[in-house]
Amino acid sequence: LFGNSGGNTGSGDSQGSGQKGNPVGHGSSGGNSWSLAGRGIKGTLPQPSNTFNQEGTVVVQIRVNAAGKVISASITGGNISDKQTQQLALEAAKKAVFTEGDHDQIGTITYNFKFN
C-alpha cells in the first residue's frame, strides 16, 4: 500500500536556548522524508493513503509557522502527476507538526508511494 520502513529518524536535543529539535533539520518517518532547517518533527509524519495504486514520489513544499504548524502546502516535485494522489499528499502534509522556531520557515516533505 504505502512505503513503510517504520519508525522515525533524526537527531537533536532539548537543552539550551533557541530552536529545539533536529539541528540538521531533516529526517524520515514511515518511508517518507522531511527537510526543515533546524526543526524536528513532533510525533510521526502523517501518512497519506495510497488508494489510487500509484508508485513514485510527491514532493510537497510546506510553510511552517513559529509554533510548528504547517500553514500552507503546495506540490513542487515528484514523478506522480495524478491530481488525486497529489491531493492526498497535500492533506497529509498539512497535518504535520514540527518543533517550535523563531519565525516561519519553508521546507519540504517527500512522500514515497509504493504498490501493495
C-alpha positions in Angstrom: 0.0 0.0 0.0 2.3 2.8 1.2 6.1 2.6 1.8 6.7 1.9 5.4 10.1 1.3 6.7 8.8 2.0 10.2 10.0 4.4 12.9 11.3 7.9 12.8 14.9 9.0 12.5 16.6 12.3 13.3 18.7 13.8 15.9 18.9 16.7 18.3 18.3 17.7 21.9 16.2 19.9 24.0 18.9 21.6 26.1 19.9 25.2 25.9 18.2 28.2 24.2 17.0 28.9 20.7 15.3 26.4 18.4 14.7 22.9 19.7 14.8 19.6 17.9 16.8 18.4 15.0 19.7 20.8 14.3 20.2 19.3 10.9 16.6 19.8 10.0 15.8 16.6 8.2 14.7 13.0 8.8 12.5 10.2 7.8 9.3 8.6 9.1 7.4 5.7 7.7 9.4 5.5 4.4 9.0 9.2 3.7 11.2 12.2 4.5 11.1 15.8 5.5 13.5 18.8 5.5 13.1 21.9 7.6 16.2 23.7 8.7 16.8 23.4 12.5 13.5 21.7 13.3 12.4 18.3 14.2 9.1 16.5 13.7 6.7 16.2 16.6 5.3 12.6 16.8 5.3 10.9 13.4 5.0 12.3 9.9 1.3 11.9 8.8 1.0 9.3 6.1 -1.4 9.6 3.1 -3.3 6.6 2.0 -2.4 5.2 -1.4 -6.0 4.5 -2.6 -5.1 5.1 -6.2 -2.3 2.5 -6.5 0.3 5.0 -7.7 4.0 4.3 -7.4 6.5 7.1 -7.2 7.1 10.3 -5.3 5.3 13.5 -4.5 7.3 16.5 -3.1 5.3 19.0 -1.0 6.7 22.4 -0.2 5.5 23.4 3.3 5.5 26.7 5.2 5.6 26.2 8.9 4.9 28.9 11.5 6.9 29.6 14.6 4.7 27.3 16.6 5.5 24.4 14.3 2.2 24.2 12.5 2.0 23.8 8.7 0.2 26.9 7.4 0.5 26.3 3.7 1.5 23.5 1.3 1.9 23.1 -2.4 3.2 20.4 -4.8 6.7 21.2 -6.1 8.0 18.0 -7.5 8.0 14.3 -7.7 7.1 11.9 -10.6 3.4 11.3 -9.8 1.1 13.7 -11.8 -2.2 12.1 -10.7 -4.1 15.0 -9.0 -5.9 12.8 -6.5 -2.7 11.3 -5.3 -1.1 14.7 -5.0 -4.2 15.9 -3.0 -3.7 13.0 -0.6 0.0 14.1 -0.1 -1.1 17.7 0.5 -3.7 16.8 3.0 -1.2 14.6 5.0 1.5 17.3 4.9 -0.9 19.9 6.3 -1.3 17.7 9.4 2.4 17.6 10.2 3.6 19.3 13.3 7.2 20.4 13.8 9.2 21.7 16.8 9.0 25.4 17.5 11.2 28.1 15.9 11.7 31.8 16.0 9.9 32.5 12.7 8.1 31.0 9.7 10.1 28.6 7.6 9.8 26.8 4.3 10.8 23.2 3.9 9.7 20.0 2.1 8.1 16.7 2.7 8.7 13.9 0.2 6.1 11.1 0.1 7.1 7.8 -1.5 4.1 5.9 -2.8 4.5 2.1 -3.5 2.3 -0.6 -4.9 0.9 -3.1 -2.5 
